[in-house]
Amino acid sequence: MELLQLSEGNVNRYLLNIDTEIQQQSEFLDKLEGRLEAAKKLRGEAIELQRLYESGTAAMRDLRATGKTASCL
């Protein structure tokens, strides 16, 4: 009977360790998901900044070539 109880105690500790590991992995994955979302947002912002820069560069090129600004309408 003692052997069975000892084994049960070991099993409970093992299950507790597994539960703790699962919780830690879950927290880690949550952090990674947050970082992924932040990276996606930054990428979108970088693309928008590049588009604005290229648009401004094209407008400056047109201004130099023609002496007139492009209409925004």
C-alpha positions as a Python dict, from the first residue, in 0.01 Angstrom:
ca = {
    (1, 'M'): (0, 0, 0),
    (2, 'E'): (288, 243, 79),
    (3, 'L'): (441, 177, -259),
    (4, 'L'): (113, 272, -425),
    (5, 'Q'): (90, 595, -223),
    (6, 'L'): (450, 686, -301),
    (7, 'S'): (386, 628, -667),
    (8, 'E'): (72, 838, -644),
    (9, 'G'): (275, 1118, -483),
    (10, 'N'): (534, 1099, -760),
    (11, 'V'): (261, 1105, -1022),
    (12, 'N'): (103, 1412, -861),
    (13, 'R'): (438, 1595, -852),
    (14, 'Y'): (502, 1497, -1213),
    (15, 'L'): (159, 1624, -1318),
    (16, 'L'): (216, 1947, -1126),
    (17, 'N'): (548, 1991, -1308),
    (18, 'I'): (377, 1933, -1641),
    (19, 'D'): (106, 2185, -1553),
    (20, 'T'): (368, 2444, -1457),
    (21, 'E'): (558, 2384, -1781),
    (22, 'I'): (238, 2423, -1984),
    (23, 'Q'): (161, 2752, -1810),
    (24, 'Q'): (512, 2883, -1875),
    (25, 'Q'): (496, 2783, -2241),
    (26, 'S'): (154, 2944, -2274),
    (27, 'E'): (284, 3272, -2128),
    (28, 'F'): (582, 3258, -2362),
    (29, 'L'): (355, 3201, -2663),
    (30, 'D'): (136, 3493, -2555),
    (31, 'K'): (443, 3717, -2547),
    (32, 'L'): (552, 3593, -2890),
    (33, 'E'): (206, 3661, -3032),
    (34, 'G'): (220, 4014, -2892),
    (35, 'R'): (560, 4068, -3050),
    (36, 'L'): (435, 3930, -3381),
    (37, 'E'): (143, 4173, -3380),
    (38, 'A'): (379, 4462, -3296),
    (39, 'A'): (611, 4356, -3579),
    (40, 'K'): (321, 4343, -3825),
    (41, 'K'): (212, 4692, -3717),
    (42, 'L'): (567, 4828, -3752),
    (43, 'R'): (600, 4671, -4096),
    (44, 'G'): (277, 4837, -4206),
    (45, 'E'): (397, 5171, -4073),
    (46, 'A'): (732, 5130, -4250),
    (47, 'I'): (556, 5054, -4578),
    (48, 'E'): (338, 5362, -4536),
    (49, 'L'): (641, 5579, -4457),
    (50, 'Q'): (821, 5445, -4763),
    (51, 'R'): (515, 5518, -4978),
    (52, 'L'): (495, 5873, -4842),
    (53, 'Y'): (868, 5924, -4895),
    (54, 'E'): (851, 5798, -5253),
    (55, 'S'): (544, 6011, -5317),
    (56, 'G'): (726, 6317, -5180),
    (57, 'T'): (1036, 6236, -5382),
    (58, 'A'): (827, 6210, -5699),
    (59, 'A'): (657, 6540, -5620),
    (60, 'M'): (996, 6708, -5567),
    (61, 'R'): (1122, 6561, -5896),
    (62, 'D'): (815, 6701, -6076),
    (63, 'L'): (862, 7039, -5908),
    (64, 'R'): (1223, 7056, -6021),
    (65, 'A'): (1133, 6948, -6373),
    (66, 'T'): (831, 7174, -6425),
    (67, 'G'): (860, 7442, -6160),
    (68, 'K'): (502, 7362, -6059),
    (69, 'T'): (356, 7149, -5781),
    (70, 'A'): (125, 6864, -5865),
    (71, 'S'): (-242, 6922, -5791),
    (72, 'C'): (-375, 6732, -5488),
    (73, 'L'): (-725, 6713, -5636),
}
